[in-house]
Amino acid sequence: MFLRGRQQQGFTIVELLIVVVVIAILAAITVVAYNGIQNRANNTRVMSDIRQALTLIEAYNAEKGSYPSTGGLSQVYTDSNCHLTVDSDGYQGAQWIPDILSPLPQNPGLQKAGRGSFGGCYAYASDGVSYILSAWNAKRGGWSSNDSMYRRLGWRESNFFSANTYNCNHTNIGGSATGTYVETSDYYKYSYTISNITSCNETPPVGA
């Protein structure tokens, strides 16, 4: 009789709460791990796309003796998935590197990649001699500055993409506009960039 009564009592409130807490912790761990996998997959694809585009412009340069020109470093071309409004002398479309006949990669179109709520863009600008090739603000998760595609040069902030211009290690873009470095405001660390420009002093600000 005693055993039968004990079996019919079921779980106590405390036991149920413990089970709920354990399930919540496991769910949180799963979400974090899944997001990390997604971020790494996105970043691997983005880096691969930019390297593919680099191969195409280097082949063009080897054949023509100059890089595909957009008309200047402040005339920025962006891919078809870039949701930002390009400047009036720029271009947005599938052939975001001019005069390249091969199909060009298009960014994954993740609007909340990178800094804040602004999405990433594949972007290119060149005067025929110097070029900047970038997955601008397209890096997801973390802000490592140890990879080979971290450069402190690029364009204006993503919310000012419609009035673009080339900038070298600019404070407004680099997270130190207020005098104190803020990593989450550093567009350079949210981007993968390749450029043959060597005249820019890319020394990071204190704290970067």
Order of alpha helices (4+ residues) and beta strands (2+ residues): alpha-alpha-beta-beta-beta-beta-beta-beta-beta
